[in-house]
Amino acid sequence: MTAPSTFGLIGLSSEARNLHWLLTNLVEEVPGILSVAVVSSDGLLLLSSDADRNKEARQARQSQGTRPTGPRGSAADLATIVSGIGSLTIGAAKLMDFGGVKHTMIAMDEGSLFVMSISDGSLLGVHGSADCDMSVVAYHMALFVGRAGHVLTPELRSELRKSLEESQTTGSAR
């Protein structure tokens, strides 16, 4: 997995750049991470690993005849999955009356999915390879959440969303 690009970081606040740096650090430091998404409480993608590089990696695997190892589409697909799982687990916790959901881990034959609450309903989702060390991924996710949670204000979420929309518009115009 390659780290997110810094394209589009110019003009962002220091908090937004720091959050991008935290995500880059998570991707670079933890073996087995395939894709990452930060999702707002209303299910909108705020920040993700580089979708273009994920697409290139999927195309290379498909040309070699191996099974795809990630969400079939863009980072928005991972955001949709993370948002849905987050909503489902929050509903389950309410029904069970056990308090808030801290994290969810799903182990599959070909990989793992981790979802962790950040703040105010925001979620961090990580798709890991089948051979990733789940405890290492969860530990680094907790570090990310601890560092990002206090800076992920409504203003910063709005800035990240606007930046993501602008980069997608610019990227599709190329």
Buried (B, 14 or more C-beta within 10 A) or exposed (E): BBBBBEEBBEEBBEBBBBBBBBBBBBBEEBEBBBBBBBBBBEBBBBBBBBBBBBBEBBEEBEEEEEEEBBBEEBBBBBBBBBBEBBBEBBEEBEEEEEEEBEBBBEEEEEBBBBBBBBBEBBBBBBBBBEEBEEEBBBEBBBBBBEBBBEBBEEEBBEBBBEBBEEBBEEEEEE
